[in-house]
């Protein structure tokens, strides 16, 4: 009964393939108008203005017209084809590389192999403030950047708290690793660990030393990253774990680390953390 057939994604086929598709469509529905589109972009006026296409008398001539209504029977797609749907919700962001591997692999693993269609809004761990629009059709998976969460009623604070709850950065376990206090970002006073990490999605440990030339080259880049996060209102506590050989070199190096917390020089937690993580 279609009066208009829309052939989409022209950028994915050759001219020869397009002609083959159109020939098949004209065999199925010889009277319908064929319209070409890219990314499903279609001018509404093309459908809503101009000539009237639908004619009831013509539709009634088709043998399939109201067939199900006449026979008082309709088999839903869920029964006829075994298709079902579900909604996935989570407070944890997706790891971009793992998500890409899972949905772009051929064939997709386990239960993912049965997914025919997917559309939704996702939260990526690497795109803290922006929505990501996910789409899957058959074997083709795509992800595009959406608007800021705050533009659609979302809250940075709620997502930050979700990450904090998920990572447990305010738990007693973190205090047993790092101790109860740190050097504050001014490099002089003390600050409680609980105050330094409150509301933070992650805690970064920076193992470095002034005598290490590659470290000195990298430190300004890390400082710039932290400053950028601060400007955007994102709290990522970075804790300097020094391997400096003298307290004077430690103090000199720490003075170049804007907005960094630190363990005091010679703090025993540093060696324990190096054994565990470095």
BALOBA-1460 file (C-alpha; in Angstrom, 3 decimals):
// residues 278
<rec num="1" residu="x" x="0.000" y="0.000" z="0.000"/>
<rec num="2" residu="x" x="3.013" y="2.326" z="0.221"/>
<rec num="3" residu="x" x="2.824" y="5.436" z="-1.935"/>
<rec num="4" residu="x" x="6.407" y="6.478" z="-1.218"/>
<rec num="5" residu="x" x="9.452" y="4.237" z="-0.802"/>
<rec num="6" residu="x" x="12.483" y="5.812" z="0.873"/>
<rec num="7" residu="x" x="15.864" y="4.391" z="-0.122"/>
<rec num="8" residu="x" x="18.316" y="5.445" z="2.579"/>
<rec num="9" residu="x" x="22.095" y="5.199" z="3.122"/>
<rec num="10" residu="x" x="23.003" y="5.891" z="-0.496"/>
<rec num="11" residu="x" x="26.585" y="6.505" z="0.604"/>
<rec num="12" residu="x" x="26.973" y="2.791" z="1.366"/>
<rec num="13" residu="x" x="26.133" y="1.415" z="-2.088"/>
<rec num="14" residu="x" x="27.444" y="1.844" z="-5.625"/>
<rec num="15" residu="x" x="25.344" y="3.182" z="-8.476"/>
<rec num="16" residu="x" x="24.965" y="-0.350" z="-9.857"/>
<rec num="17" residu="x" x="23.752" y="-1.651" z="-6.486"/>
<rec num="18" residu="x" x="21.284" y="1.240" z="-6.225"/>
<rec num="19" residu="x" x="19.817" y="0.428" z="-9.637"/>
<rec num="20" residu="x" x="19.413" y="-3.204" z="-8.564"/>
<rec num="21" residu="x" x="17.560" y="-2.171" z="-5.398"/>
<rec num="22" residu="x" x="15.274" y="0.182" z="-7.327"/>
<rec num="23" residu="x" x="14.482" y="-2.500" z="-9.922"/>
<rec num="24" residu="x" x="13.435" y="-4.874" z="-7.143"/>
<rec num="25" residu="x" x="11.271" y="-2.227" z="-5.485"/>
<rec num="26" residu="x" x="9.507" y="-1.425" z="-8.769"/>
<rec num="27" residu="x" x="8.663" y="-5.100" z="-9.204"/>
<rec num="28" residu="x" x="7.164" y="-5.192" z="-5.699"/>
<rec num="29" residu="x" x="5.416" y="-1.839" z="-5.912"/>
<rec num="30" residu="x" x="5.435" y="-0.394" z="-9.445"/>
<rec num="31" residu="x" x="3.312" y="2.703" z="-8.648"/>
<rec num="32" residu="x" x="5.178" y="4.045" z="-5.597"/>
<rec num="33" residu="x" x="7.417" y="7.082" z="-5.809"/>
<rec num="34" residu="x" x="11.058" y="6.296" z="-4.885"/>
<rec num="35" residu="x" x="12.900" y="8.915" z="-2.819"/>
<rec num="36" residu="x" x="16.644" y="8.895" z="-2.054"/>
<rec num="37" residu="x" x="18.045" y="10.012" z="1.310"/>
<rec num="38" residu="x" x="21.287" y="10.155" z="3.297"/>
<rec num="39" residu="x" x="21.224" y="9.545" z="7.077"/>
<rec num="40" residu="x" x="17.384" y="9.427" z="6.899"/>
<rec num="41" residu="x" x="17.176" y="13.166" z="6.214"/>
<rec num="42" residu="x" x="13.952" y="13.848" z="4.302"/>
<rec num="43" residu="x" x="12.251" y="17.171" z="3.724"/>
<rec num="44" residu="x" x="8.755" y="16.895" z="5.312"/>
<rec num="45" residu="x" x="7.226" y="19.083" z="2.606"/>
<rec num="46" residu="x" x="8.003" y="16.353" z="0.095"/>
<rec num="47" residu="x" x="5.472" y="14.116" z="1.823"/>
<rec num="48" residu="x" x="2.989" y="16.558" z="3.296"/>
<rec num="49" residu="x" x="2.426" y="19.060" z="0.486"/>
<rec num="50" residu="x" x="1.631" y="18.802" z="-3.178"/>
<rec num="51" residu="x" x="-0.324" y="15.918" z="-4.669"/>
<rec num="52" residu="x" x="-2.584" y="13.647" z="-2.647"/>
<rec num="53" residu="x" x="-1.250" y="10.120" z="-2.991"/>
<rec num="54" residu="x" x="-3.621" y="7.900" z="-1.026"/>
<rec num="55" residu="x" x="-6.836" y="6.751" z="-2.706"/>
<rec num="56" residu="x" x="-9.160" y="4.528" z="-0.692"/>
<rec num="57" residu="x" x="-10.834" y="3.003" z="-3.717"/>
<rec num="58" residu="x" x="-7.467" y="1.939" z="-5.124"/>
<rec num="59" residu="x" x="-6.328" y="0.503" z="-1.760"/>
<rec num="60" residu="x" x="-9.517" y="-1.595" z="-1.508"/>
<rec num="61" residu="x" x="-8.617" y="-3.316" z="-4.772"/>
<rec num="62" residu="x" x="-5.553" y="-4.924" z="-3.191"/>
<rec num="63" residu="x" x="-6.148" y="-8.538" z="-2.029"/>
<rec num="64" residu="x" x="-4.317" y="-7.864" z="1.237"/>
<rec num="65" residu="x" x="-6.499" y="-4.848" z="2.168"/>
<rec num="66" residu="x" x="-7.791" y="-5.337" z="5.740"/>
<rec num="67" residu="x" x="-7.073" y="-9.074" z="5.448"/>
<rec num="68" residu="x" x="-6.300" y="-9.496" z="9.127"/>
<rec num="69" residu="x" x="-9.349" y="-7.470" z="10.137"/>
<rec num="70" residu="x" x="-11.590" y="-9.594" z="7.933"/>
<rec num="71" residu="x" x="-10.163" y="-12.827" z="9.309"/>
<rec num="72" residu="x" x="-10.225" y="-11.576" z="12.915"/>
<rec num="73" residu="x" x="-6.704" y="-12.775" z="13.465"/>
<rec num="74" residu="x" x="-3.357" y="-11.059" z="13.954"/>
<rec num="75" residu="x" x="-0.129" y="-12.838" z="14.811"/>
<rec num="76" residu="x" x="2.222" y="-10.372" z="16.530"/>
<rec num="77" residu="x" x="5.868" y="-10.276" z="15.468"/>
<rec num="78" residu="x" x="6.907" y="-11.444" z="18.933"/>
<rec num="79" residu="x" x="5.144" y="-14.739" z="18.229"/>
<rec num="80" residu="x" x="5.613" y="-15.032" z="14.474"/>
<rec num="81" residu="x" x="9.355" y="-14.272" z="14.470"/>
<rec num="82" residu="x" x="10.322" y="-14.781" z="18.116"/>
<rec num="83" residu="x" x="11.335" y="-11.128" z="18.550"/>
<rec num="84" residu="x" x="11.406" y="-9.527" z="21.996"/>
<rec num="85" residu="x" x="12.732" y="-6.272" z="23.421"/>
<rec num="86" residu="x" x="14.283" y="-5.037" z="26.646"/>
<rec num="87" residu="x" x="15.610" y="-1.849" z="28.222"/>
<rec num="88" residu="x" x="19.099" y="-1.714" z="29.749"/>
<rec num="89" residu="x" x="19.811" y="0.866" z="32.465"/>
<rec num="90" residu="x" x="22.954" y="1.312" z="34.558"/>
<rec num="91" residu="x" x="24.660" y="3.942" z="36.690"/>
<rec num="92" residu="x" x="28.098" y="2.803" z="35.541"/>
<rec num="93" residu="x" x="29.554" y="4.392" z="32.361"/>
<rec num="94" residu="x" x="30.649" y="2.259" z="29.426"/>
<rec num="95" residu="x" x="34.325" y="1.607" z="28.744"/>
<rec num="96" residu="x" x="34.529" y="2.838" z="25.097"/>
<rec num="97" residu="x" x="37.027" y="0.261" z="23.845"/>
<rec num="98" residu="x" x="35.217" y="-2.657" z="25.479"/>
<rec num="99" residu="x" x="31.866" y="-1.461" z="24.142"/>
<rec num="100" residu="x" x="33.292" y="-1.172" z="20.629"/>
<rec num="101" residu="x" x="34.876" y="-4.632" z="20.856"/>
<rec num="102" residu="x" x="31.651" y="-6.214" z="22.111"/>
<rec num="103" residu="x" x="29.289" y="-4.718" z="19.531"/>
<rec num="104" residu="x" x="31.586" y="-4.467" z="16.496"/>
<rec num="105" residu="x" x="33.085" y="-7.961" z="16.644"/>
<rec num="106" residu="x" x="32.009" y="-10.544" z="14.042"/>
<rec num="107" residu="x" x="30.243" y="-12.560" z="15.268"/>
<rec num="108" residu="x" x="29.216" y="-10.790" z="18.463"/>
<rec num="109" residu="x" x="29.822" y="-12.913" z="21.578"/>
<rec num="110" residu="x" x="27.204" y="-14.825" z="23.551"/>
<rec num="111" residu="x" x="23.797" y="-13.135" z="24.024"/>
<rec num="112" residu="x" x="24.936" y="-10.031" z="22.114"/>
<rec num="113" residu="x" x="24.852" y="-12.105" z="18.944"/>
<rec num="114" residu="x" x="21.044" y="-12.184" z="19.086"/>
<rec num="115" residu="x" x="20.590" y="-8.380" z="19.072"/>
<rec num="116" residu="x" x="19.014" y="-7.152" z="15.813"/>
<rec num="117" residu="x" x="18.386" y="-3.492" z="16.656"/>
<rec num="118" residu="x" x="19.631" y="-1.132" z="19.326"/>
<rec num="119" residu="x" x="19.006" y="2.568" z="19.909"/>
<rec num="120" residu="x" x="19.646" y="4.622" z="22.996"/>
<rec num="121" residu="x" x="21.558" y="7.215" z="24.967"/>
<rec num="122" residu="x" x="24.789" y="6.039" z="26.582"/>
<rec num="123" residu="x" x="27.284" y="7.396" z="29.104"/>
<rec num="124" residu="x" x="30.930" y="6.885" z="28.123"/>
<rec num="125" residu="x" x="33.660" y="7.000" z="30.749"/>
<rec num="126" residu="x" x="35.791" y="9.208" z="28.474"/>
<rec num="127" residu="x" x="32.999" y="11.712" z="27.716"/>
<rec num="128" residu="x" x="31.956" y="12.806" z="31.165"/>
<rec num="129" residu="x" x="29.667" y="15.722" z="30.291"/>
<rec num="130" residu="x" x="28.210" y="14.631" z="26.944"/>
<rec num="131" residu="x" x="25.599" y="12.091" z="25.989"/>
<rec num="132" residu="x" x="26.510" y="9.475" z="23.401"/>
<rec num="133" residu="x" x="23.876" y="8.233" z="20.953"/>
<rec num="134" residu="x" x="24.245" y="4.532" z="20.226"/>
<rec num="135" residu="x" x="22.670" y="2.698" z="17.279"/>
<rec num="136" residu="x" x="22.961" y="-0.841" z="15.989"/>
<rec num="137" residu="x" x="21.208" y="-2.344" z="12.969"/>
<rec num="138" residu="x" x="22.158" y="-5.878" z="12.018"/>
<rec num="139" residu="x" x="25.952" y="-5.896" z="11.991"/>
<rec num="140" residu="x" x="26.446" y="-2.104" z="11.851"/>
<rec num="141" residu="x" x="27.135" y="-0.300" z="15.144"/>
<rec num="142" residu="x" x="27.663" y="3.448" z="15.435"/>
<rec num="143" residu="x" x="28.168" y="5.943" z="18.229"/>
<rec num="144" residu="x" x="27.740" y="9.719" z="17.849"/>
<rec num="145" residu="x" x="28.160" y="12.560" z="20.311"/>
<rec num="146" residu="x" x="24.979" y="14.054" z="21.702"/>
<rec num="147" residu="x" x="24.277" y="17.221" z="23.699"/>
<rec num="148" residu="x" x="25.473" y="17.985" z="27.204"/>
<rec num="149" residu="x" x="23.672" y="16.030" z="29.906"/>
<rec num="150" residu="x" x="22.747" y="19.273" z="31.641"/>
<rec num="151" residu="x" x="20.851" y="20.412" z="28.523"/>
<rec num="152" residu="x" x="18.446" y="17.488" z="28.922"/>
<rec num="153" residu="x" x="17.742" y="17.613" z="32.620"/>
<rec num="154" residu="x" x="20.767" y="15.537" z="33.636"/>
<rec num="155" residu="x" x="23.125" y="16.466" z="36.432"/>
<rec num="156" residu="x" x="26.917" y="16.336" z="36.606"/>
<rec num="157" residu="x" x="26.570" y="16.010" z="40.382"/>
<rec num="158" residu="x" x="24.397" y="12.901" z="40.119"/>
<rec num="159" residu="x" x="26.807" y="11.199" z="37.700"/>
<rec num="160" residu="x" x="29.792" y="12.193" z="39.837"/>
<rec num="161" residu="x" x="28.071" y="10.674" z="42.879"/>
<rec num="162" residu="x" x="27.302" y="7.499" z="40.906"/>
<rec num="163" residu="x" x="30.985" y="7.123" z="40.095"/>
<rec num="164" residu="x" x="31.944" y="7.848" z="43.668"/>
<rec num="165" residu="x" x="29.544" y="5.192" z="44.922"/>
<rec num="166" residu="x" x="30.799" y="2.748" z="42.294"/>
<rec num="167" residu="x" x="34.492" y="3.257" z="43.014"/>
<rec num="168" residu="x" x="34.119" y="3.490" z="46.789"/>
<rec num="169" residu="x" x="36.574" y="6.393" z="47.062"/>
<rec num="170" residu="x" x="35.142" y="7.396" z="50.449"/>
<rec num="171" residu="x" x="35.349" y="3.901" z="51.918"/>
<rec num="172" residu="x" x="37.471" y="2.739" z="54.816"/>
<rec num="173" residu="x" x="39.417" y="0.586" z="52.362"/>
<rec num="174" residu="x" x="40.825" y="3.686" z="50.656"/>
<rec num="175" residu="x" x="41.935" y="5.135" z="53.980"/>
<rec num="176" residu="x" x="43.738" y="1.909" z="54.838"/>
<rec num="177" residu="x" x="45.713" y="2.304" z="51.586"/>
<rec num="178" residu="x" x="46.448" y="6.030" z="51.727"/>
<rec num="179" residu="x" x="46.228" y="6.958" z="55.391"/>
<rec num="180" residu="x" x="44.009" y="9.544" z="57.060"/>
<rec num="181" residu="x" x="45.738" y="12.764" z="55.897"/>
<rec num="182" residu="x" x="47.673" y="14.214" z="52.952"/>
<rec num="183" residu="x" x="49.634" y="17.340" z="52.179"/>
<rec num="184" residu="x" x="47.126" y="19.875" z="50.889"/>
<rec num="185" residu="x" x="47.362" y="21.411" z="47.420"/>
<rec num="186" residu="x" x="49.388" y="24.326" z="48.842"/>
<rec num="187" residu="x" x="52.139" y="21.848" z="49.757"/>
<rec num="188" residu="x" x="52.206" y="23.023" z="53.376"/>
<rec num="189" residu="x" x="49.084" y="22.257" z="55.394"/>
<rec num="190" residu="x" x="47.429" y="18.912" z="56.058"/>
<rec num="191" residu="x" x="44.048" y="17.864" z="54.710"/>
<rec num="192" residu="x" x="41.896" y="14.899" z="55.668"/>
<rec num="193" residu="x" x="41.753" y="12.208" z="52.991"/>
<rec num="194" residu="x" x="37.953" y="12.166" z="53.209"/>
<rec num="195" residu="x" x="37.855" y="15.895" z="52.374"/>
<rec num="196" residu="x" x="40.352" y="15.531" z="49.510"/>
<rec num="197" residu="x" x="38.391" y="12.811" z="47.716"/>
<rec num="198" residu="x" x="34.793" y="13.737" z="48.520"/>
<rec num="199" residu="x" x="32.614" y="13.552" z="45.399"/>
<rec num="200" residu="x" x="35.518" y="12.387" z="43.232"/>
<rec num="201" residu="x" x="34.864" y="9.710" z="40.592"/>
<rec num="202" residu="x" x="38.481" y="8.469" z="40.744"/>
<rec num="203" residu="x" x="41.715" y="8.991" z="42.657"/>
<rec num="204" residu="x" x="45.014" y="9.211" z="40.745"/>
<rec num="205" residu="x" x="48.367" y="8.238" z="42.253"/>
<rec num="206" residu="x" x="51.317" y="9.935" z="40.516"/>
<rec num="207" residu="x" x="54.618" y="8.113" z="41.101"/>
<rec num="208" residu="x" x="57.407" y="10.477" z="40.085"/>
<rec num="209" residu="x" x="60.699" y="12.113" z="41.099"/>
<rec num="210" residu="x" x="62.594" y="15.261" z="40.194"/>
<rec num="211" residu="x" x="65.702" y="13.284" z="39.197"/>
<rec num="212" residu="x" x="63.669" y="11.443" z="36.526"/>
<rec num="213" residu="x" x="63.975" y="13.382" z="33.265"/>
<rec num="214" residu="x" x="60.962" y="11.753" z="31.472"/>
<rec num="215" residu="x" x="58.886" y="12.442" z="34.598"/>
<rec num="216" residu="x" x="59.792" y="16.140" z="34.549"/>
<rec num="217" residu="x" x="58.724" y="16.338" z="30.895"/>
<rec num="218" residu="x" x="55.395" y="14.629" z="31.592"/>
<rec num="219" residu="x" x="54.483" y="16.515" z="34.781"/>
<rec num="220" residu="x" x="53.482" y="19.820" z="33.053"/>
<rec num="221" residu="x" x="51.083" y="17.862" z="30.823"/>
<rec num="222" residu="x" x="49.439" y="16.252" z="33.827"/>
<rec num="223" residu="x" x="49.259" y="19.623" z="35.583"/>
<rec num="224" residu="x" x="47.533" y="21.100" z="32.510"/>
<rec num="225" residu="x" x="45.016" y="18.249" z="32.489"/>
<rec num="226" residu="x" x="44.163" y="18.759" z="36.166"/>
<rec num="227" residu="x" x="43.798" y="22.515" z="35.639"/>
<rec num="228" residu="x" x="41.440" y="21.886" z="32.709"/>
<rec num="229" residu="x" x="39.315" y="19.550" z="34.856"/>
<rec num="230" residu="x" x="39.197" y="22.156" z="37.642"/>
<rec num="231" residu="x" x="37.996" y="24.790" z="35.158"/>
<rec num="232" residu="x" x="35.216" y="22.430" z="34.078"/>
<rec num="233" residu="x" x="34.184" y="21.782" z="37.654"/>
<rec num="234" residu="x" x="35.415" y="18.171" z="37.670"/>
<rec num="235" residu="x" x="37.241" y="16.900" z="40.725"/>
<rec num="236" residu="x" x="40.030" y="14.383" z="40.112"/>
<rec num="237" residu="x" x="42.384" y="14.288" z="43.123"/>
<rec num="238" residu="x" x="45.957" y="13.558" z="42.034"/>
<rec num="239" residu="x" x="48.258" y="12.438" z="44.841"/>
<rec num="240" residu="x" x="52.009" y="12.828" z="44.319"/>
<rec num="241" residu="x" x="53.964" y="9.785" z="45.512"/>
<rec num="242" residu="x" x="57.563" y="11.006" z="45.582"/>
<rec num="243" residu="x" x="60.695" y="8.976" z="44.950"/>
<rec num="244" residu="x" x="62.933" y="12.018" z="45.450"/>
<rec num="245" residu="x" x="66.241" y="11.432" z="47.237"/>
<rec num="246" residu="x" x="66.174" y="14.595" z="49.350"/>
<rec num="247" residu="x" x="63.406" y="16.624" z="50.943"/>
<rec num="248" residu="x" x="64.681" y="19.769" z="49.199"/>
<rec num="249" residu="x" x="64.241" y="18.221" z="45.736"/>
<rec num="250" residu="x" x="60.827" y="16.904" z="46.816"/>
<rec num="251" residu="x" x="59.692" y="20.394" z="47.852"/>
<rec num="252" residu="x" x="61.048" y="21.951" z="44.656"/>
<rec num="253" residu="x" x="59.322" y="19.396" z="42.461"/>
<rec num="254" residu="x" x="56.036" y="19.595" z="44.395"/>
<rec num="255" residu="x" x="55.944" y="23.381" z="43.931"/>
<rec num="256" residu="x" x="55.491" y="22.815" z="40.182"/>
<rec num="257" residu="x" x="52.392" y="20.618" z="40.689"/>
<rec num="258" residu="x" x="49.417" y="22.952" z="40.848"/>
<rec num="259" residu="x" x="46.335" y="21.455" z="42.540"/>
<rec num="260" residu="x" x="48.154" y="18.229" z="43.484"/>
<rec num="261" residu="x" x="47.880" y="16.551" z="46.856"/>
<rec num="262" residu="x" x="50.931" y="14.668" z="48.122"/>
<rec num="263" residu="x" x="52.296" y="12.323" z="50.713"/>
<rec num="264" residu="x" x="54.827" y="13.926" z="53.007"/>
<rec num="265" residu="x" x="58.466" y="13.232" z="52.153"/>
<rec num="266" residu="x" x="59.394" y="9.731" z="53.302"/>
<rec num="267" residu="x" x="55.805" y="8.714" z="54.092"/>
<rec num="268" residu="x" x="55.797" y="4.878" z="54.481"/>
<rec num="269" residu="x" x="52.574" y="4.636" z="52.434"/>
<rec num="270" residu="x" x="54.597" y="5.490" z="49.321"/>
<rec num="271" residu="x" x="56.697" y="2.308" z="49.386"/>
<rec num="272" residu="x" x="53.651" y="0.162" z="50.104"/>
<rec num="273" residu="x" x="51.794" y="1.733" z="47.158"/>
<rec num="274" residu="x" x="54.798" y="1.311" z="44.852"/>
<rec num="275" residu="x" x="54.884" y="-2.384" z="45.641"/>
<rec num="276" residu="x" x="51.168" y="-2.665" z="44.957"/>
<rec num="277" residu="x" x="50.753" y="-0.435" z="41.870"/>
<rec num="278" residu="x" x="53.990" y="1.003" z="40.470"/>
